[in-house]
């Protein structure tokens, strides 16, 4: 056997057995009928796909898209100055990067519960503000769409910071001198020079944030309290409570198609990541 | 000559060293002025202080008679050609040249287009407007950097080792072109280089820096022929230190018989010779043990090692530097 084959085999087997085949099963399920107690039965049908166009489900799709888009945009706005700062921080770069990655040391679930503890009616923020007499009644900080976006931005911010940092770190500082030398104020220099040059990093970061946000399940479930339903929750719901596996499978594939579409739309950089 | 840029006791001190220490000089309108010295002598820091990229620790900087203290780089009427050109990689040649013009409100679009075309023509880059910096050669990038600065008609153009990234042949071509360009447009050039030959051949005046201090300012002829310090003498060329005076190798003559009318003469023994292409360096040992190098044409050099000879030179060709420095 050639060395190449030996090296490729483990990965290929894993991908084939644990990704491609299950995907085919999901595809098959999406064209079958629902069983009475979950599962699937014959006959073959495309009914699950036509049900997606129900306004109820379209609303969920639309909500998922805009929540993911807003979260991505917020991540970009927050991460850009941070990444620029870290890229120019000299000797403290490593420390700052480690701080960005520090949250990964504990599970996302625990961190989400921590946020809930902070934001609930009897949580730290509300009790503190009440004891300071800033507010008289607890503010609704949790179990709404705002909380979901906060949770997503918090969770995926590092995925925006890291690719941005990677491009900004390579930026020749002389370019900023040159921009200033040619009459550009710092703000203009950032807008006209730094931003366009760091575009690949921005695209990579946006993909890395938008895709998981679009399929988010945990955050809308916990921070949204089940009231802000996104695609991920819909899929979960179909496989559990609703016992409609074919429809769940159809939505899963739709989610995948949407992700592919986004990557396609973002062009070359997206293809690279594919 | 009217002064366009003046440095008064300009200093930049860092916690560990004094990069620039009380440097004063003035550049006239339309002058080609070089700042030369070895790496780490403070010449680039001086340039960055003038451009506004660094704040001086003390001292004054006057542009057209007005202090530029506290004025940020983007408000200073000087422009820099960077060592590695610092062209914007995402912009085309024309867009790079337009960058500075677009920052100035009084320029309408048609005016900008005309100025870009003129600037690119000046540096022989017409037809390359749409190229990106990574699609043109090093020499062309150099020209874009020049055009990008010159199009703004700055009071002084600051050039930070602009030729050092080019190969030797191109460097010599660009040297001449730079000189012609400067004569044509009449903008004062402040040219920073570590290459003394470049500085001497291009400049109206040269300033030599060493360890943050300005050693000497003068015309290329003056600083070469009558250096005031040992450092300047040795940085600008080879020197023979003979009896406390310095003499350049090309000023020393050689003969087999004792010279009759020479103002300075000494007996010596030929030690050897080094072929340098356009000339030969003959090394000789004086009776007092000191060494002397004589520069001469290849065809004149028929001396053999061990041969007894006489070295002589004119008094006008020798220079003296302060005692602590003399050999």
Interface residues (C-beta under 8 A of the other chain):
Chain A: X172 X174 X175 X177 X178 X179 X180 X181 X182 X183 X184 X185 X188 X192 X193 X196 X197 X199
Chain B: X51 X52 X53 X72 X73 X74 X75 X78 X79 X80 X82 X83 X84 X86 X87 X88 X89 X90 X99 X100 X103 X104 X148 X149 X152
